[in-house]
Amino acid sequence: MNRISQPADGPSMDGPAQIDACREDLSFKFESSFDISSGVFSPATSDSPQAIFAPLHYEPRYAYPLLVWLHGPGNDHQQLLRIMPLVSLRNYLAVAPQGILTKPQEEYRWDQTTSHIDLAQQRIFDCIETVSRKYNFSRRKIFLAGFDFGGTMALRVAMNSPKRFAGVISLGGAFPMGRKPFGNLNDARHLPIFLAAGRKSKSYSEAHVCSDLRLLHSAGIQVTLRQYPCGQEIAPHMLQDMDRWIIEQITAPAQSLAETDEYK
């Protein structure tokens, strides 16, 4: 079933009045406006290149869902602080590893090389264990997400270890190619996937999105695809829809057919 949805009129974040907000770059949007006391954010140390977010009014006896975030270009693990206010301050524990420093760009990245894939997997699972020593979360509710090349790496790692994740989310990140991404296909068919893309993106074009969708459909993999009226960026709608999608995976039976949503 392919479902095309259009938001209702009105001033809410789901309405067309907020389309311009989708074009905003979140790079440093919350540095001054977000009160860190609203949640607990533990920045990385030199010995531990990761950041941890604990929800507002954290309840130790409740096993929270865990969101593992892989940052995009020009960012690092601290991007987690800037996205969580638009995802949720209450619903999740979250953790973000730092990418691999790449030269000559001198940028933290998640490239699709053997060394980066191995390091990414190690850092992701190390992050999960670090959180487990400090907070209570359900290992059946671990979601892996990322933006741009972080989204591509999230897809790669989740496809490599589909039983370890309750779902994977890629915002503007293409499906990985090469190095056998379908090596665990039988298990991956039970892994829910959320893809988000900007219709004006040059990095992840509509043609590329359609190609990925056909590939996943042909492999029999569950996928929800949503498109947004923006470019290659993290739009507020994406984060809010990501939150809703995760909650759906936790509270409702998995859908056997793909869904395709588009905001006009």
Secondary structure by P-SEA (a helix, b strand, c coil): cbbbbbbcccccccccccccccccccccccccccccccbbbbbbcccccbbbbbccccccccbbbbbbbbbcccccccccccccccccccccbbbbbbcccccccccccccccaaaaaaaaaaaaaaaaaaaacbbbbccbbbbccccaaaaaaaaaaaaccccccbbbbccccccccccccccccccccbbbbbbbbcccccccaaaaaaaaaaaaaabbbbbbbbccccccccaaaaaaaaaaaaaaaccccccbbbbbbcc
